[in-house]
Amino acid sequence: MLAERYPLTMIDPSPSGLLRVLASADQLVLVAPASPDAATSLASTQQWLGAHGYGELAARAITVVNG
């Protein structure tokens, strides 16, 4: 419904809604804090996405370092 009205929709889902959002997403923006742990967190997220069938979406993800 959102895609019909808006050319771009950004959602920050709760953990319980994540799989529903991923099923309809065509792009991901991964936001990481500017910290020494950022690379590890991003790698873990990429691995999780790949292991759950979202490898192509993860490969096209945009990463933003915040801070």
HUGI-V186649 format. One line per field, one symbol per residue. ss: DSSP state (~ for helix, > for strand, _ for the rest). psi: psi as a letter, one per 20 degrees, with the letter a starting at -180 (. if undefined). Layout:
ss = ???
psi = ???
//
This chain:
ss = _~~~~_________~~~~~~~~~~____>>>>>____~~~~~~~~~~~~~~___~~~~~__>>>>>_
psi = gghhhphppppnqrhhjghgghhjqiqqoppqqnrhigggggggggggggijjkggghhjqppppp.
//
